[in-house]
Amino acid sequence: MEAPTRSVSAAVREHLRQLCLQEFPCGTGSWNKSRFLPRTWRTWRELIPREEEAVSPREETVEALLDLVRSPDSPWALLEGSSAEDRFLRELAIQNPLMLKDSFFYSYFKSLRVVDKQVSLVDKDLLKFTKLEELVLSANRIKEIDAVNLPPTLKVLELYGSEVASVECLCARPPPGLQHLGLGHNKLLGPLESLHVTADHWPNLVSLDLGFNNLTDLQSMIASLSTLQHLRLLVLQGNPLALVPYYRGLTIDSLSRLCVLDDITVSPSEKHLFRGLSHSADLLACEAQFVVTIGNVRGVPDTSVLDPEPGPQGPFITYSYYVTYHFVEDEEGEGSEYGGVLAEIVKPSPSLERLGEEFPEEVIEEAEDSLESGLTTQSQSGELEESLVSGGSAPLPRLIDSAEELAKLRPLIDPRLCPSPGTVLFSTVRKPWADAIPCNYEMQHTLKDLVPLKAFLLAGTTVTIVEEKILSWPEGPPPIDSSLSAKKGKGEKDKKYKKGRDGKGEKEAVKEQKGSKKKKELPKELLQDPPILRVLGSGMVVLEPLLVGEPLVSTVCNFGVIRTLESDRLTFLRDSKKNKKAKKVLETGKSKTKVPAASENKKSTVLMYEGDYQPEPLTVEVQIQLHQYRSAEEALRALAL
């Protein structure tokens, strides 16, 4: 059901009623009736209130009544933030209430501020305000304005935060002396809007605010604005056209009389840096360029220490970690390196990847039955694809082509690993565990479809840290020969005994024997289960500052502490053993260099765990930069490339 239509004049009358200009302590009544006693003969002098030398005990003096509306602690005081016109009317309603008639209001007001009053109609009653110079109708529901109903005396017209879809409605008969037009945060869209901001319609315009709309054609807009000879202040930020790298430079060079652009003063040095850029305006591409950089990931728990040692037949478990983020899909981009892929599936670790190029059918069959498998992401065509995007991105081999198999796996997908509509999911290269995992990721995004880009920047992007677990198995069980195994067992016993006789301990000999056996029996080809994904942390990165002129968004996403005392202690013990072994090798060899073992600090570390355990939170460094040219030379150099 549509909301009832409310006009500007109705909102003004409602506002005057709320000022209570005819109620105590304003207006006339028992509190001041002696000042307005009726006379038998009438002259113009009777309209002037009389100050009595002595007032009745039941009446109030003018000064006392004024104190009631001026004191901030008075219940009759105006609300904080009330306009100067409201305060004047309240005091006038005490000093001379007989003046407050409709004719007075229409001739008194030079400024009307009707903000957030659900107004949708600018009616003809506005023409009764014969001296109106400023009209502010922001934060209402106005879609169109009949310019015939605007007083010709207007110098300032503001319609911020409304629903105006085109400037054309104001061009029928615009106020000839208008100096400021504010249409920011509306729904202006399309290249034809530039036709309505010329000197033919606004010959005296000094200030124009079209910020935060959906204007995309910078060259056409500048061509129209160049006809406004008096234009000195301009706001275009927040529009998609302001995202192109040459936006500020081309605007400054084309509009030489401009003094302030997007609330930033245009300096002489800035004009010098961009001199001549307007001559190459037709050659500049209408596209925005972003660079996404992902740095170190910290605070990741080492899950591998909780897994048992693998046997000869597996499973061999590997862990890797990567970061994903969403970025808008450019439908107009030709030859996109993303290939229209809307998602990114996990690629197994190269160290355990099978030598064959195609996945065996057994893996796909296992994906159907495993509840922990197939955390894959879908594309719009209903097929699963992989897109590992890094410095040079390339699509990964498809794992599943069947729509039915995808439907089975779809309920298992973590929603944080799925891109939102109209976006692509990008991923860093998978890295093994470390205290600080270096992603070293940098990706440039070039986008031509600027309107969806603006919506994406307002919504922000989601950054997710993912743990990938892969179980690998030997391709087939090795044949077992009982006679050979018996001989082998006997030989091993003899070998163990011989080593013991040569001065080595039996325990050490057995250890060497196990190590050699493990190396011999490790199969060359492994079959991998579908990867098991676990989201370690996910959060939103706000990108709106890029719309308001900031060239860079740099943040450290903090997802809180997910490490535990148990896993950190096991990791510490494992690293201590490794360092101890390395120290023994160096001490028994030819080199006499001493390597400090981690066990030397073991005592203090254990005490820290027991007393003041403060694990590092899970964090990732993220930077998103909007490319902007700093001079005409830089823009032309990029054009030549």
N, C-alpha and C positions, 0 to 999 in steps of 0.2 A: 504494500500500500504506500502510495506516494505521500510525502510530507506536505502539509498545507503550505500554500504560497504565502510568503511574508515579504512585505515591501519595506523599503528603506524608511519611508515616512512613518509607517506603523511602528517600526523599531525606535524611531526618534521620539514619537509620542509616548511609547512605553517607558523609555528612559526618563523623560520629563516627569512622568507619573511617579517613578521610583525615587525621584529627588524630593518628593513630598513638599512641594513649594507652597501648598495651601494648608499645611498642617503645622502644628506647634513644633518648633518655635518660629516657623515661617508663617506667611499669610496674615490674615486678620482673624481675631477671635477675642475671647474674654481676657486674654493675656495682654491685649493692646487696644481694646475697643475705644478707649477715650481719645485715641489719636485719630480715629476715623469716624467721629460722630456725624450723623447726617445733618445738613443745614436746610433752612427753609428757602433760601435763595442760593443758586449754584453759579459759581464762576470757575474759571480754570484754576484759580488758586486753591479750590477745595480738593484738588487731586494731590496737593502737596501735604504730607502728614505734618501735624503740629506737635511740637515738643512742649509738653506741659511742664510748668515749673514744679508741680508736685503731682505724682501719679498715685493712683489708688493703691492701697496696700495689696489688692488682689491682682495687680498688673505688674508687668516686668518692664524695665527700661530697655531701650535699644541696645545699650552696651551689654547688659546681662544676657539678652537673647543672642547677641553675636558671640559672646563667650561660649555659649552652649554649642554652637556649630563649629567654633574654631578649636576648642580644647580637644586634644587627641583622646582624652579619657572620658569624654562626654558620650552618653549613649546616642546623642543626636549628631555626632561627628560623622563626616563622610568617610567612606572606606579608604584605606591606604591605596594610593595610586590613582585617585580621582583626578580628573583634569582641572585645569585652572578655570575653564568655563563653568564647570559644575560648582566650584567654590564661589565664583562670582554670583551665579544665579541664586544660590542659597542665601548669601548675604543681602543681595538685592531684594529677595522675598521677605526679609526682615525690615530693611530700611524703607523700602517703597513697594509694597506688594501690589498696589493698584496698577503698576506699569506692566505687569506680567500678563500680557494678552498675546494672541496669535500674531498680530501685526508686529509686535515687538520682537518675538522670536524669529520671524522670517527676515527681519532687517538686522537683527543683532548677530546671528551666527556667521562667522567667517570660516569656521572649521567645524566639520562634523566627523566624528570617529564612531563608526558603527562596526565594532569588531566582535566576531564570534557570536552573532545574534541569529544565526540560521536564516539570514536574508537570502532570498533567491530572485527578487524582482527590484529593479531600479525604476520606480514609477515617476510619473510626470509631476507629482507634488514637489519634487526636488526643485523645480523651476521657481517655486515661490520664495526660495532662499536667494534673495536678490544680490547679496554681498558674499556669497559662498566662494571661497578661494581654495580650500583644501577639503577633499573628500576621501576618507579612509574607510574602505569596505573590506578589509582583510579577514581571512578565516571564516568566510561565509560559503554559501552554496550557489553562488552566482555562476551560471554557465554562459550567458550572453547578456549584453547591455545594449539597450537602444540609446545610441548616443544623442538622439534628439531630446531625451529627458535629462541630459546633463546641463547644468547651468553654464552659460557661456563665459562666466567670470572665473571659472576654475583655472588654477595654476598648478595644483598638485592632485593627482589621482592615483590611489594605491588600491590594488586588488590582490594582495599577496595571499597565498594559500587558499585560493578559491578553485573553481572548476572551469575556468575559461579555456575553451579549446582553440580559439583563434582570435587574433587581433582585428580581424576584418569587421567584427560587429561594432568596433569603436570608430570605424572610419567613415560611417555614413555622414555624420556631422560632428566631428570632434571639436572640443573647445579650442578656439584659435590661439588662445594665449597660454596653453598648457606648457609648463616647463619641466615637470617631472612626471614620468609614467612608470609605475611599479607593477609589474606582472609576474614577479617571481613565484616559484612553487605552484605553477598552474599546469595545464595539460596542452601547452602549445606544441604542435607536432607538424612536421612536413616542411618541404623546401619552399612552399608558397608563402609562408609566414613572413619571409623577408620582403615581400612585395608591399606589406602594410606598415612598414616602419621607415617610410621615406619622407622627404620634406614636403611632398604634396599633401600629406595628412598632418604632419607635426612640424610646422615651419619654425617654431620657437623652442623646440625641445632642447633642454640643456642636460638632463639626466634621464637615463633609460636603464631599467633593471628588468632583464629577461632571464635571470638566473634560475636554475633548477627546473627547466622544462625539458622537452625532448627534441630540441633543435639540433640538426645534424649537418647542415650545409653551411660551412664557415665562409666559403668564398662568396656565395650569394648574399649572405647576411652582411658581410663587410661592404659589398658593392652598394647595398641599399643604405647602410649607415653612413657611408661617405657623402651622401647628399644632405645630411643634417649638419648644416654649417655651424650651429651653436652647440653641438653636442660636446660635452666636456667630461662627463662621468658615465661610465658604461659597466654593466655587470652581465657577464655571460657564463660565469663559472657554474658548474652543476649541470650544464648541458652536455650531451655527448660530443658536440663539436669542440668542446674545450679539452678533450682528451687527446687530440692529435698533437704530435710533438712540436709543431710550428705555431700553435694557437696564439700564444701571447706575442711572439715576434711578428707574425703576419698582421695581427690586429693593430699593434703599435705603429708599424711602418705604413699601413694603409690609412689609418685615421690619425693624421699628423697633428690635429688640434686636440686630441684626447689628453686629458690631464690625469685621470684616475681610471684604472682598469681593474675590476674585481677588488675594489677597496685598497688597492696598492698604487701609490703614486708612480706615474711614469717619469722616470728620471732622464736627463739628457744623455747620460752614458748608455742607458738602455736603448734609446732611440738610435744612437750611433751604432751599437752592436748589430741591430737588425736592419740597418739602412740598405735598401735595395731588394729586400726579400719579396716585396709585393710584385716586383717585375716577373717573378717566377711562380706566382701563385697558382697558375693553371697547371703547372707541372707537379705540384705537390700532391702526394697520394692521401686520400681521406682514410687514414687508418691509425689505430692506436698501437703502441708498442709497450709491452711490459716485460720485466725481467724478474723471475722468481728465483730466489736463492735460499737453499736450505743448508744450514751448517751442522753443528754437532748435536747429537742426541745423548743426553746424560740421564743417569738414574735408572737404567734398564737392568732388571734382575737377570742373573745368569741362570736360566732354567735348566741348563744341561747338567748341573751338579746334582740335581735331584733325580736324574735318570740312572737306572742300573747299567752296569757295564754290559756291552753287547756280547752275545755268544758267537760261535762260528757261523751259525745260521741266521744271525741278526736278531732283532732289527738294528740297523745302523741308523742312529738318529742325528740329524743335523738341524741347527737353528740358524736363522738369519733374520735380519731386522731391516725394515724400510719405512719410509714416510710417504703418505699419500695426501693429496690436496685436490680440491675441485677448481676448475677454471672454466670460464664460459666457452661454449662451442661457437665457432665462427661459421655460420652457414654460407656466407658469401665468399669465404676464402677459397681460392682455387689452388689445387695441388697441396692441400693441407697435409702436413706430415703426420697428423693424427689419424688420417684416413677415415674420419667420421666415427671413430670408435668412442663410445660413451663410457667405457669401463676398462678396468685393468685387472686381469687375472694373475694369479701368482705363478711365477716361473720357478721351477726347482733349481736348487743350488747347482752351479756348473760342476762342482767337485764330485757330485754324485749323479750327474746326468748320464743317462744311458748313451752309448755310442751311436745307436741308431737315431735317425732323424725323426721318425714317427713314433708315437706312443703305441705300445702294444694294446691289443684289445682287452687283455686281462685288467689293465689299469682302469679302463673305462667301465668294465663290469664291476670292479670293486667300488668305483665311485657311486654306483647306483645303490649299493647295499650299505655303505659306510655312513654312519650318522655324523662322523667328524670330518668328512671329506667334502670336496667340491665347493668350498666357499668361494664361488666364482661370481663374477659380476656380469650383468647382462647388457647387451647393446639394444638399440631400438628395433633391430630386425629380428629379435628373438634368438639370435645365435650368440654363443659365447666366443669372445675374442680376447686376445691379450695385447696389451700395448704398454710396453715398458719404456717410459719416457725419461731420458737422461740427456747428457750432452748431445748425443746423436741417437734419436729414438727409432726403434724399429718394431713392427708388430711381432708378437711371439706366436708360435704355432698353436693352432686351435686344439683344444682338448676334447670338446664335445660339440658335435654338430646337430644332434637331435633335439628338436623342440620338446619332445616328451621327456627326455632325460633332464633338460633344463628345468622343466616344470617340477620334476621331482626334487631337484636340488634348490629351487628358489626359496622355499621356506627356511632353508638353512643359512641363507645369506645374512650376514650382519648388516643392518641398514646403514651403519656408519661406513661400510665399504662400498656402498652404492652411490653413484652420482645423483645429484638432484636433477630434475628435468632441465634440458638445455645446457648441461655442463659435461665436461670430460674429466675423468679421474686420472690424475698423473701420479707417477710413483718414482721415488729415487731408486738407485741400484741397491740390491740386497747386500748387506754387510754382516760379517760375523760379530759376535758379541765382543764388546770392549767397555771399559769404564766410560770412555767418551767415543761414541761411534761417529766417525767423520763421514757425513753424507756427500760433501763436495758436489752438491747439485746446483746447476744453474740452467734455466730454461727461458728462452725468449718466446713470448706470445705476441703475435701480430694479428690484429683483429680489424675487420672492415665493417662489420655489423655493429654499429655503436649504440643503438638503443637498447638491445639486450645486455650489452656490456655495462651500461649505466645501472640497469636493474640488478645485475650481478654484484657490482661494487656496493650498492646500497644494502644488499643482503649479506655480503661477506662470504668468506670461504671457510671450509672445514678442513682442519689439519688433523691427521690421524697417524699414530705410531702403531705399526703392526709387527707382531712376531709370527714368523713362519716356521712350522715344524714339519719335517719330512722324514718319513720312515722308509728305509731302503732294505731290500731283501735280495739274497742271491737268486740268480735266474733259475736255478734248479738244484736239488740236493746232490752232492757229489757221491759217486759210487763208493761203496765200502767193501774192501776185500779183507776177509777175516784173517787169512794167512799172512797177508802183508801187514795188517795191523798188529798181529801177534809178534812178528819179527821186529816190527818197528818199536813195539813196546819194550821188547827185550834189549834192542840196541840202545834205546833211550836209557834204560836202567844201567847198562854197562857204561854208557857215556857219562851218566851222572856220577857213577862210582869213580870213574877215572878222573873226572874233574875234581872230585873230593880228594883223591889221592895226590893230585898235583898242587894242592894247597888252597883250592877254592872251596867255599862252603857249599854244602848240599843245597841249601835254600837258594843261594845265588845261582847255582847251576840249573836248578829247576826253573828259576825265573828266566834265565836266558833261553832255556828250552821252550818255554811257553811263548816267549816273544818271537822266536824264530818260527814256531808252529803257526802263530797267528798271522805272521806275514805271508807264509806260504799258502794258507788256506783262504786269504782274503780274495774273494772273486773279483775278476776284472769287470764284469758286467753286473749291474744291480737293477732290480725292478723297484720303482718308486711308487709308494702309495700317493694318492692325491694329497696335496698339502693341507695341513691343518692350520688355520689362521686364528690368531687371538689378538684382539684389539687391546693394546696396553693403555692407550690414552687418546682422547679425541676432544677437540674444542674448536670454537669459532675464532677466526681472525677478522677483526673489523677493518674494512677497506674504504669506508666512507671518506676518510681524510683525503684520499686520492681524488675525490670529486671536488673538493673545496680548495684545490690548489697545492696541496702537499705533494711533493714529488716522491716521497718514500714512506712506506710503512715498515717499521722494523720492530720486532717483538720477540720475546722468549716465551713460548707457550709453556705454562706450568700446569701439569696434570696431577700434581700431588705425589705423595710417596707411595710406591707400590713394591719396593724392595722389603725383604723381611730379614730378621736377624739370622734365621736358620740358613737361608740361601747365601747371605753375605759371609757367614762363618765358613760354610763349605767351600765357597769360592776362594776365601783367604787360605784355607788349609791346602787346597789343591795347588794354588800358586806358590805356596811355601815349599811344597814337595818338589815342584818343578825347579824352583831356584836352588834348592838344596842339591838336586841331582846335577845341575849345571856346575855348581861349585865343586862337587866331588870330581867331576870329569876334568876340570881345569887343574885341580890340585894333584891328581894322579898322573897327569900328562906332562909334556915337556914344558908347557907354559907355567910360570910361577905367579902369574897375575891372580890376585885375590878378588873374588867377586862377593860383595856383601849379600848374604842370603836374606830373604824376607823374614826368616824365622827369628832373626835378631830383634825385630820389632814385634814379634808375635805376642810377647807378654803384655806390652802396652796396648796392642790392638784388642786382645781378648778382654783386657780390663775396660777398654772403651765400650766394647759390646755389652759387657755386664753392667756397667754403671751408666754411662752417658752415650747411649746409642742414638746417633742422629744420621740416618741415611739420607742420601741426596735425593731430592724429588725428581720425578720424570719430567724432563724439559727438552725442547727442541728450538733451535734458532731459525727464525723465518724472516725473510725480507722480500718485499714486493715493491718494485720501483717502476714508476711511470716515466717513460723516456720523454725528455723535453729538450729541445734545442736551445743552446745558450747564446747562439749568434747566427747571423745569416750565413756566415762562412761554413759553420757546421751543418746547417740545413742543406746548403748547396752541395757540400761534399757527400752527404748521404744520398742526395738525389743523383749524383754522378755514379755512385756505386750501384 
